[in-house]
Amino acid sequence: MKSRTSAIAYVLGGLIMAAVMIAGCDGGGSGHSGTPGGGGGGTPGDGGGGQPPAGGIPQALVHTWEWARPDPTGEFNPVTGEPLGEFRTLTLIIRADGTAALFQSDRNNVQCCGVGGVPCTEQVLNEWDTSTATVQGTTLTFNTGGGTSTEMNNCIPARNRTGPIATATLTLPWQLTTNPDNGKQALQLPARPFNETCQPTPCPVLLLDLQQ
């Protein structure tokens, strides 16, 4: 978990700028063909709903989007019945005025129980709630603003810590599409800038499902 936390901070610390090819993969990060930025049926970059001002946010992007990747072990906590495994989520909020937020969670409860049978959970939560976003055609430029990384372990308190994450600017190719796994409208973004992967086969894109 610590190595993953360091990797997230490194990638979103501005040392990697996104420039990957859009392609397909399995699971929560599966890709799907569509017109870049057009929801599969509009002018590229306008979300199918009219061309916004230069740098403005297309109305089709003004939502909360979420990618989730459960990696259960197939076992269950004998105390709570909760599935054991690693569970990752990435939530992106884009507002009409160009303000934005990004939340990334990696929760691991593979270790069943601590002293007295208390379920053990280790979680890394990265938060950027002062972000900004602009759009130029098929490119989404996302400035994270300063963020906070929090590590929590209810069985090993010595691992609990909170620290800052440096500002990063991510330049992301985007398109609206349909997630073939659940039929929901989804925002397709490259996976590498967020240090997310599909298992067991790595994939280059993430599909963030429309939440609201």
C-alpha positions in Angstrom: 0.0 0.0 0.0 2.8 2.4 0.8 4.4 1.9 -2.6 1.1 2.6 -4.3 0.7 5.8 -2.3 4.1 7.0 -3.3 3.3 6.2 -6.9 0.1 8.1 -6.9 1.7 11.2 -5.4 4.6 10.9 -8.0 2.3 10.6 -11.0 -0.1 13.4 -9.8 2.9 15.4 -8.6 3.3 16.8 -12.1 6.1 14.5 -13.3 4.0 12.7 -15.9 1.8 14.4 -18.4 -0.9 12.3 -20.1 -0.3 11.4 -23.7 -1.6 7.8 -24.2 -3.6 6.1 -27.0 -7.3 5.4 -26.4 -7.8 1.6 -26.7 -10.0 -1.1 -25.1 -9.5 -3.3 -22.1 -11.6 -5.5 -19.7 -13.5 -4.7 -16.6 -14.0 -1.3 -15.0 -11.4 0.3 -17.3 -12.8 -1.1 -20.5 -12.8 1.1 -23.6 -15.5 1.7 -26.1 -15.5 3.4 -29.5 -17.1 6.8 -29.9 -16.6 10.3 -31.3 -13.9 11.9 -29.1 -15.7 14.3 -26.8 -19.0 13.9 -28.6 -20.7 11.1 -26.8 -20.5 9.0 -29.9 -22.9 11.3 -31.8 -21.9 15.0 -31.7 -19.3 17.4 -32.9 -15.9 16.5 -31.4 -15.5 18.4 -28.2 -19.0 19.6 -27.7 -20.6 16.6 -26.0 -23.3 16.5 -28.6 -24.9 19.7 -27.1 -23.4 22.8 -28.8 -19.9 24.2 -29.1 -18.9 25.9 -25.8 -16.7 29.1 -25.6 -12.9 28.4 -26.0 -11.8 26.8 -22.8 -15.3 26.5 -21.5 -16.9 23.3 -20.1 -19.3 21.4 -22.4 -22.6 20.8 -20.6 -22.2 17.1 -21.2 -19.1 17.1 -18.9 -20.8 18.9 -16.0 -21.4 15.9 -13.8 -19.9 13.7 -11.2 -18.1 10.7 -12.7 -16.8 7.6 -10.9 -14.6 4.6 -11.8 -14.6 1.7 -9.4 -12.5 -1.4 -9.4 -13.1 -4.2 -6.9 -10.4 -6.9 -6.6 -11.9 -9.4 -4.2 -10.0 -12.4 -3.0 -13.1 -14.6 -2.9 -12.9 -14.8 0.9 -15.1 -13.2 3.5 -14.4 -11.6 6.9 -15.7 -14.2 9.4 -16.7 -11.4 11.8 -18.6 -9.0 9.5 -19.2 -11.1 6.4 -17.6 -8.3 4.3 -15.7 -9.5 1.1 -12.0 -9.4 1.5 -9.8 -7.7 -1.2 -8.7 -4.4 -2.6 -11.3 -1.8 -3.6 -10.3 1.3 -5.6 -12.4 4.2 -6.7 -11.7 7.4 -8.6 -14.3 10.2 -8.5 -14.1 13.3 -10.7 -16.4 16.3 -10.3 -16.6 18.9 -13.0 -18.7 22.0 -12.6 -20.0 24.5 -15.2 -17.8 27.4 -13.8 -14.6 25.3 -14.4 -14.1 24.4 -10.8 -13.5 20.7 -10.1 -12.5 18.1 -7.6 -10.8 14.7 -7.6 -11.0 12.0 -5.0 -9.0 8.7 -5.2 -9.5 5.9 -2.7 -7.6 2.6 -2.3 -9.1 0.4 0.5 -7.5 -2.9 1.4 -9.0 -5.3 3.9 -7.1 -8.4 2.9 -5.9 -8.9 6.4 -8.9 -10.2 8.2 -8.8 -9.4 11.8 -6.7 -7.7 14.5 -6.7 -8.2 18.2 -10.1 -9.3 19.5 -11.3 -10.1 16.0 -11.6 -6.5 14.9 -11.6 -6.3 11.1 -8.5 -4.7 9.8 -8.8 -2.1 7.0 -6.0 -0.1 5.4 -7.0 2.9 3.2 -5.3 5.6 1.2 -7.5 8.6 0.4 -6.2 11.3 -1.9 -8.2 14.5 -2.2 -8.0 17.5 -4.4 -11.0 19.8 -3.8 -9.7 23.0 -5.2 -9.1 21.8 -8.8 -9.9 23.6 -12.0 -10.7 22.3 -15.5 -10.8 23.7 -19.1 -11.6 22.0 -22.4 -10.2 22.6 -25.8 -11.8 20.3 -28.3 -10.9 16.7 -27.3 -8.4 17.8 -24.6 -9.3 18.2 -21.0 -6.8 20.2 -19.0 -7.1 19.5 -15.3 -5.2 21.5 -12.7 -5.4 19.6 -9.4 -4.5 22.4 -7.0 -2.9 21.3 -3.8 -4.1 18.0 -2.4 -4.1 15.9 0.8 -3.1 12.3 1.1 -4.4 10.4 4.2 -3.3 6.9 5.2 -5.5 5.0 7.7 -5.0 1.6 9.3 -7.2 0.7 12.2 -5.0 -2.2 13.3 -1.6 -0.5 12.9 -2.0 3.1 14.2 1.7 3.8 13.4 0.8 3.8 9.7 -1.8 6.6 10.1 -0.6 9.8 8.5 -1.7 12.8 6.5 0.5 14.9 4.1 0.2 17.3 1.2 0.3 16.5 -2.5 1.8 19.0 -4.9 -0.2 20.7 -7.6 -0.1 19.0 -11.0 -1.5 19.8 -14.4 -2.9 16.9 -16.4 -3.5 17.1 -20.1 -6.1 14.4 -20.9 -7.7 13.2 -24.1 -11.3 12.6 -23.4 -14.5 11.2 -25.0 -18.0 10.3 -23.9 -19.1 6.8 -24.5 -21.1 3.9 -23.1 -19.7 1.5 -20.6 -20.3 -1.9 -22.2 -20.2 -3.6 -18.7 -23.3 -1.7 -17.3 -24.8 0.3 -20.1 -24.1 3.7 -18.4 -22.9 6.8 -20.0 -19.2 7.1 -19.2 -16.3 9.6 -19.5 -13.2 7.9 -21.0 -9.8 9.1 -19.7 -6.3 7.7 -19.9 -5.4 5.5 -16.9 -1.7 6.2 -16.5 -1.9 9.8 -15.0 -4.1 8.4 -12.2 -1.8 5.4 -11.6 -4.8 3.0 -12.1 -4.6 -0.3 -13.9 -6.9 -3.1 -14.8 -6.1 -6.6 -13.5 -4.9 -9.1 -14.6 -4.3 -7.3 -17.9 -3.2 -3.7 -17.9 -5.3 -1.2 -19.8 -4.7 2.3 -21.1 -8.1 3.9 -20.3 -10.6 4.2 -17.5 -14.4 4.5 -17.9 -15.8 6.8 -15.3 -19.6 6.2 -15.0 -22.0 9.1 -14.9 -23.3 9.5 -11.3 -25.3 12.8 -11.4 
